Amino acid sequence: MAAHRGAVTSMNRTRRAFTLLEVTIALSILVVSLVILMESQGNAVFISQDAEKVRVATMLAEEKMTEAQLRLEHEGWKNSDIDENGDFDDFGQEDFRGTSLRLDLSDELEDYKWAYTIRQIEISIPTDLGGMAGDLMDGGYFGDQPNEDAANQNMDLGDLGISPDMISDYLADYIREVRIRVWWGENEDEADQVELLTHVINPSGVVTEDEE
């Protein structure tokens, strides 16, 4: 009888030991799962915040793009480049919004900065237009049946008394490159930013001198 009780006691101790081991393993799995879940949630929050900053920066860059284009229309085209930069402390407080639509967004946008350039572009014109046209025809740019007469023409601007620089200087009065950049934080590696680029055409070709 005593031997039987000893065997039962030993079995109970073994069962309790296995139960503690199972609990320990379950707790370990739970802890690891919670760590992975918290890390994934943290990454999701970070990605969401970064996406929101990109969205806001894109909206602000579009606003600045419109502002730069309106500036060209209002002030006219100048013969020098324009470089501007600043922050968004007064964004939402502009006079054109009227008193009823003015907003104080300085706190929400204090982390954002902007810069834009309006500049002339350099246009490279080849002197051998006939050779360039022939290359395009050989590449199938004009279709499967190119015009043989046009391909045999050897047009050179020099023969017409026109240099590529003359054409580049002439076209420079008609085209401006507008580049907008909005960034947030330190942006040391230029990764936390949005950049927009467009080209604006000046139909009149009129360019005024800068005021001294």
Salt bridges, closest charged atoms under 4 A:
GLU52 OE2 - ARG55 NH2 2.70
GLU67 OE1 - LYS64 NZ 2.99
GLU75 OE1 - ARG71 NE 3.17
GLU84 OE2 - ARG71 NH1 3.14
GLU94 OE1 - ARG97 NE 2.61
ASP95 OD1 - ARG102 NH2 3.03
ASP111 OD2 - LYS53 NZ 3.71
GLU177 OE2 - ARG119 NE 2.89
GLU177 OE2 - ARG179 NH2 3.51
GLU195 OE2 - ARG179 NH1 2.59
